[in-house]
Amino acid sequence: MTTEITAPDMAPNPDGSLPIKLLHDRVLVRQGGEDGERRSTGGIVIPATAQVGRRLAWARVVAVGPNVRTMQVSDRVLFEPEDRGEVELQGVDYVLLRERDIHAVAAERHSQSGTGLYL
């Protein structure tokens, strides 16, 4: 007798958050489509295969654990792409991070209280 394990229904809420309970200081984020080619400020197209060294990435927070203090769902965060665990839910790729692995938080609520980023 075999038991098949299926993933629970994880359809995103209308605000983009996920109905998931993370533990401790974990943060679940969804990266934008920035893996393709980019354009420099001067208009030069940089292909996706170009080597750029250690490049940090921006993502949108979709869920936070109970011990996360500095960010909320829908904040944009800056993190090191190599310090991550990936998970796929309902065909969408997400990145699981610890709060301490996030370098900066950009949110509208921070625009009234300083630079808008915590570095």
ZILINVEN-V236140 format. One line per field, one symbol per residue. psi: psi as a letter, one per 40 degrees, with the letter a starting at -180 (. if undefined). burial: 1 if it has 24 or more other C-alpha atoms within 12 Angstrom, else 0. Layout:
BEGIN
psi: ???
burial: ???
END
This chain:
BEGIN
psi: hihhhiiihfhiideeiigihiibfihhihiafeeaiihideehhhidehheahhiiiihheiiidehdeiiheihihihdegihiihhfehhihhiideehdihhiddedefaeeih.
burial: 00000000000000001100000001111110000000000000000000000000111111111001011111111111100100000000011111111111111000000000000
END
